[in-house]
Amino acid sequence: MKVYLDTNVWCRPFDDLRQERILDEADSLNKILLMNSADLLKIITSEAVIAEVSLIEDIELIEDIEKKEQVEFLINSSVAELIQVDDQLINLADQVESICKLGDFMDALHIAVSLQSCTFLLTCDDELNKKNLQKLGFDIKIRNPVDFLKEMEVEQ
């Protein structure tokens, strides 16, 4: 099984872990990374995630620079496959954005990459999680990482 993690999932371990929800999502990412290491799933990412991570850096804030470097290291040490963003994906993202009324092209691009390569798109974005893309004709399941793990436990 292939899963795509959007940028906010990769950033979770480096967010404010004093918040219970963020801690739960960070713990879920760690479990997903272990599943990836054990070949129970395959993590996919894209140039879109890499581009978003590069935007974390703010010269004024040392902690942002450190976060960017840590997220990049985590991605580079965990990802099984990097999807290149091409004109076909951009066109699909335009269609997704229009049909789903997302208002955020990067979310549409994450969905487009997922549609081309995965079964699940994992995100911590509540608005994106509320979208039932299968009802709109898209063959992808969007889940919060915590819910994804719960669903995997039920299936086993």
C-alpha positions in Angstrom: 0.0 0.0 0.0 1.2 3.5 -0.9 0.5 6.5 1.2 1.2 10.2 0.5 1.9 12.5 3.4 1.3 16.2 2.9 3.5 18.8 4.4 1.7 19.3 7.6 2.1 15.6 8.5 5.9 15.8 8.0 6.0 18.9 10.2 4.0 17.5 13.1 7.0 16.2 15.2 8.5 19.7 15.1 5.3 21.6 16.1 4.1 22.4 19.6 3.9 18.9 21.2 2.3 20.3 24.3 -1.0 20.2 22.4 -2.6 16.8 22.7 -3.8 16.7 19.1 -0.4 17.6 17.7 1.3 15.0 19.9 -1.2 12.3 18.8 -0.5 13.2 15.1 3.2 13.3 15.7 3.0 9.8 17.4 1.0 8.6 14.4 3.7 9.8 12.0 6.3 7.9 14.0 4.2 4.7 13.7 3.7 5.2 10.0 7.4 5.7 9.6 8.0 2.4 11.4 5.5 0.7 9.2 7.4 2.1 6.2 10.7 0.7 7.6 9.0 -2.7 8.0 7.8 -2.6 4.4 4.2 -2.7 5.6 3.5 0.4 3.4 5.4 2.7 1.1 5.6 6.5 1.7 5.3 8.7 -1.4 6.1 12.4 -1.6 6.4 15.0 -4.3 8.2 18.1 -5.4 5.2 20.0 -4.0 6.0 18.9 -0.5 9.7 19.7 -1.0 8.7 23.2 -2.3 6.4 23.8 0.7 9.1 22.7 3.2 11.6 25.1 1.5 9.2 27.9 2.4 9.5 27.2 6.2 12.8 29.0 6.3 12.8 32.5 7.7 16.2 34.1 8.1 15.1 35.9 11.3 14.0 32.8 13.1 16.6 30.2 13.9 14.0 27.8 15.1 12.3 27.9 11.7 15.7 27.2 10.0 16.2 24.2 12.3 12.6 23.0 11.7 13.1 23.1 7.9 16.4 21.1 8.2 14.8 18.5 10.5 11.7 18.1 8.2 14.0 17.8 5.2 16.1 15.1 6.9 13.0 13.2 8.0 11.6 13.2 4.4 14.9 12.3 2.8 15.5 9.4 5.2 11.9 8.0 4.9 10.5 8.5 1.5 10.4 5.5 -0.9 9.4 7.5 -4.0 9.6 11.2 -5.1 7.0 12.2 -7.7 8.0 14.9 -10.1 5.5 17.6 -10.7 4.8 17.9 -14.5 2.3 19.5 -16.7 -0.1 16.5 -16.5 -0.1 16.8 -12.7 -0.7 20.5 -12.8 -3.6 20.1 -15.2 -5.1 17.4 -12.9 -4.6 19.7 -9.9 -6.5 22.5 -11.7 -9.4 20.0 -12.3 -9.3 18.9 -8.7 -9.3 22.5 -7.4 -12.2 23.4 -9.6 -14.4 20.4 -8.9 -13.6 20.3 -5.1 -13.7 24.1 -4.6 -10.5 23.9 -2.5 -9.2 27.4 -2.8 -5.7 26.2 -2.3 -3.7 25.0 -5.3 -1.1 23.2 -3.2 -3.8 21.1 -1.6 -5.1 20.3 -5.1 -1.6 19.4 -6.2 -1.2 17.0 -3.2 -4.5 15.4 -4.2 -3.4 15.1 -7.8 -0.1 13.4 -6.9 -2.0 11.1 -4.6 -4.5 10.2 -7.3 -1.7 9.2 -9.6 0.3 7.2 -7.1 -1.4 6.2 -3.8 -4.4 4.8 -2.0 -4.3 7.3 0.9 -3.5 10.9 1.3 -2.7 11.7 4.9 -3.1 15.2 6.2 -3.7 17.1 9.4 -5.8 19.7 7.6 -9.3 19.5 8.9 -10.9 21.2 5.8 -9.2 18.7 3.5 -10.2 15.8 5.7 -13.8 16.8 5.4 -13.8 16.4 1.7 -15.2 13.2 0.4 -13.4 13.0 -2.9 -14.8 9.6 -3.7 -18.3 11.2 -3.9 -16.9 13.6 -6.4 -15.5 10.8 -8.5 -11.9 10.8 -7.3 -10.4 7.5 -6.2 -8.4 8.5 -3.1 -9.0 8.3 0.6 -8.1 11.3 2.7 -7.3 10.6 6.3 -5.8 12.2 9.4 -2.8 10.1 10.3 -4.5 9.1 13.6 -7.6 7.9 11.8 -5.5 6.1 9.2 -3.8 4.0 11.9 -7.2 3.2 13.5 -8.5 2.1 10.2 -5.4 -0.1 9.6 -5.9 -1.7 13.0 -9.5 -2.6 12.1 -8.5 -4.1 8.7 -5.8 -6.4 10.2 
